[in-house]
Amino acid sequence: MGRDTANMVGVDLMYRALRVPATVDIRCTAMGPGLGPDIVEVPQGTGAYYQVQDLATMGQGFPNAHRYCWVVPAPGFPLPTPLP
């Protein structure tokens, strides 16, 4: 396993992907000063909270439109063990 592969594994462990309907109002860290990112519990009821780092609207104008979000464990919320 090369160095680049090892780095990719670390990224995969840290970042998670979340797909939500295009109509969901969700915000990330890049929204601007004074606007904090959203914190989401995924899956619902598990106690696993994530902070939205970035998002992109995909398929806009098509029936399959959705928002794709990159999330990381939220600071101040310990992750449950085992992870859901």
Phi and psi in degrees as a GROMACS rama.xvg file:
@    title "Ramachandran Plot"
@    xaxis  label "Phi"
@    yaxis  label "Psi"
@TYPE xy
-78.0888  171.908  GLY-2
-62.0767  -41.3828  ARG-3
-63.5725  -38.7591  ASP-4
-64.717  -40.8284  THR-5
-62.5402  -39.7429  ALA-6
-65.1828  -38.4695  ASN-7
-64.5219  -37.3466  MET-8
-63.6278  -41.7382  VAL-9
-61.2794  -40.4164  GLY-10
-64.831  -42.8996  VAL-11
-61.9244  -35.1905  ASP-12
-72.6735  -30.4065  LEU-13
-86.9458  -47.3  MET-14
-94.0902  142.449  TYR-15
-123.917  154.789  ARG-16
-105.869  141.857  ALA-17
-135.303  127.532  LEU-18
-112.523  125.892  ARG-19
-129.501  159.534  VAL-20
-58.5284  151.523  PRO-21
-62.1058  -21.5502  ALA-22
-82.6324  -7.90299  THR-23
-74.5599  129.443  VAL-24
-86.5864  101.115  ASP-25
-130.36  140.551  ILE-26
-124.861  152.712  ARG-27
-119.475  -179.37  CYS-28
-67.2754  -22.4265  THR-29
-89.0981  11.7035  ALA-30
-72.9149  -17.9528  MET-31
130.236  166.086  GLY-32
-64.9522  141.398  PRO-33
85.0664  -11.3411  GLY-34
-109.629  107.964  LEU-35
-78.5782  157.901  GLY-36
-73.1781  156.324  PRO-37
-75.2551  150.528  ASP-38
-116.434  128.056  ILE-39
-120.275  147.999  VAL-40
-103.846  115.487  GLU-41
-136.525  128.629  VAL-42
-65.5178  157.497  PRO-43
-58.0103  133.858  GLN-44
85.6148  1.93337  GLY-45
-92.7581  -17.8863  THR-46
84.1646  8.60127  GLY-47
-95.0961  107.9  ALA-48
-106.718  137.402  TYR-49
-129.831  146.431  TYR-50
-100.145  132.642  GLN-51
-77.0614  119.399  VAL-52
-92.7575  -38.904  GLN-53
-156.746  159.102  ASP-54
-151.3  157.945  LEU-55
-143.289  140.393  ALA-56
-89.8816  126.651  THR-57
-115.003  142.799  MET-58
66.1135  27.6104  GLY-59
-58.4134  132.006  GLN-60
90.3485  -3.66961  GLY-61
-114.838  160.178  PHE-62
-61.4849  -24.1992  PRO-63
-95.4012  22.0103  ASN-64
-58.4982  138.055  ALA-65
-156.742  170.981  HIS-66
-111.845  134.398  ARG-67
-109.686  120.497  TYR-68
-116.814  144.526  CYS-69
-105.733  125.56  TRP-70
-126.454  154.012  VAL-71
-129.669  158.904  VAL-72
-53.831  133.111  PRO-73
-73.7283  135.401  ALA-74
-65.6368  139.775  PRO-75
88.6354  -4.96091  GLY-76
-120.643  106.013  PHE-77
-66.6149  141.326  PRO-78
-74.9884  141.857  LEU-79
-69.5204  155.844  PRO-80
-123.07  127.098  THR-81
-75.8362  161.087  PRO-82
-64.1558  141.516  LEU-83
